[in-house]
Amino acid sequence: MTQTVYQNMNLYDGEEEKVTSNSYFVVDDETGKITAMGAGVAPAGDNVVDLEGKFVMPGLINCHTHINNSSTAYDGDPTANVVETTVRAVQHLHDFLKSGVTYIRECGSTYDIDITLSRMIEEGKITKTPEIMPSGMAYSMTGGHGDSPHFAHLVDSPDEMRKAVRQGLKKGAKNIKVMATGGVMTKNDFMDDPQLSVAEMRAAVEEAHHKGLIVAAHAEGNAGIGNAIKAGVDSIEHGFYVDDDQIDMMLKQGTYLTATVVADWAFPTYAVGIMPDWEVKKASDALDDLRKNITHAKNRGVKITLGTDAGTPFNDYFQTPTELQLLTEQGFTNYEALQTSVHSAQLMKIDDEYGTLAIGKYADFLVLDENPLTDVKAVAQKDKAVYKKGQRAY
């Protein structure tokens, strides 16, 4: 067994709100896990990497992605076939890792390609990418948000949902994505529209929870958010119009909230005059409300996770650091923004090995020129070093 010592760093381990100078950690080169760490004189190792006093932090965990989409094409480029979509998805995975994202959770993937790509990454057939918690295709009512080519199972009763989810789990889905409301990118529905019923979503939750897996609900409008929480989902995605009664339920049940602020922010920032007016208006009308409501939920104690909805228009696969910046602009401290990545690991039930830098966890980390606890914009550094399981990838 060979070991590599990483030394002479300013370490933010993801746990405490502090940076420890002159830190080191030791990585088992075979497993990629940290075997020792501390401050001061580092122990001897087979290999030594001097990080020259730079700032080290955990890799980011983005728990709401769509690797199949084209962020420059309307509605994810539905004309793309499975080959084109897969090639594009692999490039997006590389982009994610370059940006500092070392693990993702897919929340709806055309052709179930994330299931296959996740397996290939585990087998070492694809390298220099984040690991994937795959969802396969999403689950939508007929005519609902998600009823687009090859993207969702269409279900219109609890029994249809139960069978479809069982089929998804058989294929290898590790989390389930349900559509509780309308959304921005579908013309004939709205964020306020409840879609899948409580009973339909509860069937999905029961089947996933039987296997110890999690369920995410696309839920933007108030009524659908309430339905999804009542159904027992593990995370509310977007949650733009969450209210205090729903926050009470989320705190009682331990429900997480994935804000995806950047996905909505991108429309009024970049899409005016390019995307349809109705689509830009939907996003623009919601932006101030969602920022206020998400921050209020955080202040009341709801755990906010890190997710970007990457792949929606003008929301590319380098935008995860932008999400952190947007959170600080609406009242999160730098530390609170960074903690959203830790919350993603907790939601995904991978926090025993990912999310923070500690003995027994994988050495997924970023090397930055500046202190992210002082200014979270440091994470957006374009030439930062990115390590996956102790090996430098970029």
C-alpha positions, 0 to 999 in steps of 0.5 A: 500500500502506497500513501500520498501526503498532501501538506502545507495547505490552509484547510477548510474541511467542510465541517467547522467554520474555520480554516486551519493553516499548515494542515496536511492529510494522508491518502491511501493511493489504492482506496483514495481515502484519507487515513490521517490528517492534522496540522504541523509537521506531516508524517512521511509518505511514499509521495509528497505533494506540497500545496504551497499554502493554498486553500483546500476545500471539499469537492462540491456535491450538486444534487440536481442535474440533467446531464443529457440536456443542452443548455443552449437548446430549447427544452433540452434539444428533444431531437437528439437521439440516444447516441448524441445525447450520451456523447453530450452527457459525457462532456457535461460530466467532464465540465462538472468536474472541471468546475469543482463538482465531484458527485452529482444526483441526476433528477431526470435523464432521457433514455435512462442514460445516467444509469448506464453512465453511473455503472461505467464510471464505477467500473472505471470505463469513464474517468475524470468525471463526478460520480452519479446517483442516477434517477433514470427517467422522471415520473410525470402525469400525462400532459404534465411538466416532464411529458417530453420525448424520452424524458419521463414515465407517464403515470396517471394513477397510484398503481401506474406509478407503483409499477413504473417506479418498480421498473425504474428501480429494476433498471438501476435508479438510485433515486426517484424524481416526481413532478408535483407541479408545472414549471417554467419550461412548459408552455401549457402549465404553470408553477401554481398547477398541482400535477401528480396527486398525493396518492401517486407520489406516495406510491413512489415514496413507498417503493423507493423507501422500501429499498432505502432510496430517496425521492425528489419532487419538482415542486414550484407552486405552493399547492404542489409543494404541500402535496409533495411534502404530504406524500413524504418525499425526501427533497423539494426541488425549487420550492419557490413558493414554500410557506410557513405551514409547509416549512413546519412540515418539512422541519418535522419530517426532515425534508430538504429543499434544493433551491436551484436559484441559478436556473431561474436567475439565468432567464432574465439575465441571459434569455431576454429576446432569445427565449419565448417571452412567456418563458422569460416572464414565468422565470422573471416573475418568480425570482424575487419571491423565490429568493425571499422564500428560500432564505426564509426557509433557511433561517427557520432551519430547513436544510438547503441543498446545493443543486443547479438544475444544470442543463436548463437554458443558459444554465451550463455545467460550470454554474455550480459556483454561481449558485453559491454566489447567488445564495450569498447575495440573498442573505446566506453567509459564505459558510451557509452557502458552502454547507449546502454541499454538505447537506446534499451529501446528507440528503443523498445518504453518502455523507459517511464517505463524501461531503467533508474531508475527514479520516475514512472519507474519500479525498475529493477536494479543490485547491484554491488561491483564495479563502472560500470562507472569506469570499465564496467567489473563490470557488469559481476560480477557473484554473483551480486544481480538482482531485478525485479520490486523491488523484488530480483530474484537472 
